[in-house]
């Protein structure tokens, strides 16, 4: 069966770099919420992580340092990706924010097929389907908010004056709101990419960079039809 090149190596690396950073940031971020009435996991995770880093106030400070360090590395990694692969980043942003005729119908019918077993034939999709676009849009907007508010919170420990308490309060609220929004989409993304049987070739492509031609034709027909004769992935 013919394989079609879909992802550049730099796209694969930034995808898994993002996934690894998100895992660490999510776990440590939840660990920093000491109030068990606000923490969706209760008190056991904050207590366990603080104990892992020595316990008490020192453990909390070390946990915060890990969270801040990984957050900065995450931001630097994305800025490095944008510097190295500007064409790929432009293609990604152009594709996810381009809603074509049939995309919303695809979303409605896909949800109907997943929940009720009805919905009819799915309209053809481009490089990303509308579900992937919706998650990517939330991730981009949410990621910008998370990065910006994270920098404010990082600065609050060292440089911001006491008069900026209002800014810090807004940063905390928006930081957690954006994380919650992206995490909700991430759960659907993980199911669709890694668990849904019909999407398994797409998941494998995040390791190999290629998808079977029949998968591309069925799931991303518009993209396959628009590919250049030299075989590049429309970028």
N, C-alpha and C positions, 0 to 999 in steps of 0.2 A: 504494500500500500504506500502511495506517495506521501511524503512528509513536506509540509509547507513551513518555511521559516516565519515565525511570528514575533519572537522577542529577541532583542539584542542582548548580549552578555551584560552590558551595563544596566539594562532594565531589570534583569533577573537579580543582579547583585543588590540593587537599591530596594527591590521588593523584599528580599529576605533580610536585608539590613533594617528596613523599616519594621518588619514583623518582629525581629529580635529586640529592637529598642522598645517597641510597644509593649512586649511581654514584660520586660524589666520595669518599664515606667508604670505600667498598670499595677503590677504587684507591689512595687515600692510605694506608689501613690496611695493605694488602698491601705498599705501598712502605716502610712503617716496619719491616717484618720483615726485618732485614738478614741474619739467619742463613739461608743458602740451603738448609740441610738442613731447616729448618722452613717456609720459604716455598714454597708449592705451585708458584710461578712461577719459582723459582730466584733468581739474583742480578740478572738483567737489569733487572727493574722497579725495585727499590730503587735501583740504580745510575743508571738513566735519570732517575728522578724527582729524586734528589739533584742530579744534574747540571743538571737543568732549573731548580732553585732555587739554583744557585750552586756546588754540589758540596761535598764534605767535611762537616765538622761543622755548618757554617752551613746547608748544604742540607738536612741532616736536621732541624735545628731549625725551618727554615722549613716543611718538609713537615709536621712535627708541629703547627705553629701553624695551618696550613690545615686539617688534620684536626680539631683541637680547635674551631676557629672554626665550621666547617660543622656539627660535631656539636652545638654550642650553638644555632646557628640552627635546626637540625632540631628540637631539643627545644622551643625557643621557638615555632616555627611550629605545632607540634602543640598546645601549650598555648593558643596564640591561636585555633586552630580549635575547640578544646573550649569556649573562652569564647564564641565567636561562634555556634557551631552545636551547642549542647548537645543539642537534640532529635535531630539527625542522628547524633551520637555515641552517644546512648542506643539509638537504633534499630539502629545498626550492631552494637553490643556485644550487644544482646538477640538479634539475628538469628544472629550467628555462634556464639554459645554455646547456642543452642536446637537440639538434635539431635532431630528429629522421627522418628516411625515411618517407615521406608522409606529414611532417609538412609544408613544403613550398607549396606543392600542396593544403593542407588544407587552407592556407592563401589565395592563388590565387582564389580558388573556393569559399571560404567564401565571399571575396570581390565581386566576380562576382554575387553571389546570392543576396548580400545586395544592389548592385548598379544597376544591369541589370536584375536580376531575373533569371540568368542562372549560371551554374557552375558544375552541376552534384553532385553526392554523395560525401560527405566529408569523407576523410580518417579517420580511428579511431585515437583517441587522448589519451594521458596519463593523469596524474594528472592535468596538465595544457594543454589547447590547445595552438596552435601557436600564436594566438592573445594575449592571456594572457602572454605567454612567452615574446613576443616582448615588451609589456608594462612593464613587470617586469624587463627585461634586461635594458631598458632605465631608469627605476626608480632606480635600484641599482647603475648603473654607474652615472646617474645624481645626485642621492642622495649623493654619495661619493664626487662628485665635489662640490655640494652645501654646504655640511658640511665643507669640507676643505677650500673653499674660504670664507665661512661665518666666520670661525675661524680667517682667515687672516684679514678680515674686522673688526671683533671684537677687535683684537689686535691692529689694526691701530689707534684706538682712544686712546690707553693707553700705548702701549709698543714699537711699531715699530718706528724706527728713520725716519727722513725726507728723508734719502737716499733710503728708501724702497718704494718710490713713484711708481716705475715701477712695483713692486710686487702687490701693492694695485690696480693699474690700470688694471693689468691682472686679479686680483681676482674679481673686479667689472664686467668686461666683461664676464668672464667665469661663474660667479654666475648667471647673468641674462640669459645667453645663456642656461645653464643647467635647470634653472627654466622654461624657455620657452619650451624646449624640453619635459620635464616631464609633463608640463601642457597640451601640445598638445595631448600627449598620454592619459592623465587623462580624457580629454573630451570624447575620444572614449571609454575609460574604463567605465565611468559613463553611457554612452548610452548603451553599451553592457550589463553591469551588472544590471542596475536599470531600464532601459526603454524597452529594447528589450524583447518582451513577452516570447520568447523561453528560455531566460536566467534567468527568474524570480526565479526558484528553486535555482539557484546558488547564487543569491542575498540574498534570505532568509536564505541560509546556513551560511551567515556571521553573523546571529543572533542566529540561532538554532544549528549550527554545523553539521547538517545532510542534505542529499539530498535524494529524492525518488530514488529507485533502477532503475526504467525505465529511469530517467533522467541521472543517472550515466552511464547506459549501452549505451545510445544513444550519450552522449556528451564526455564521458571519458572511452570508452570501454576498452582500453589497461590497464588503471589503475584498473578498476573493475576486469578484468581477472587476474591481478597480485596480488590482495589482498591476505593477509595471511589468513589461516583458522580461526584465532581467531578474525577476523573482524576489525583489525586495518587498518587505511587508508594508507597502504603501506609505512609507515614511520618506 
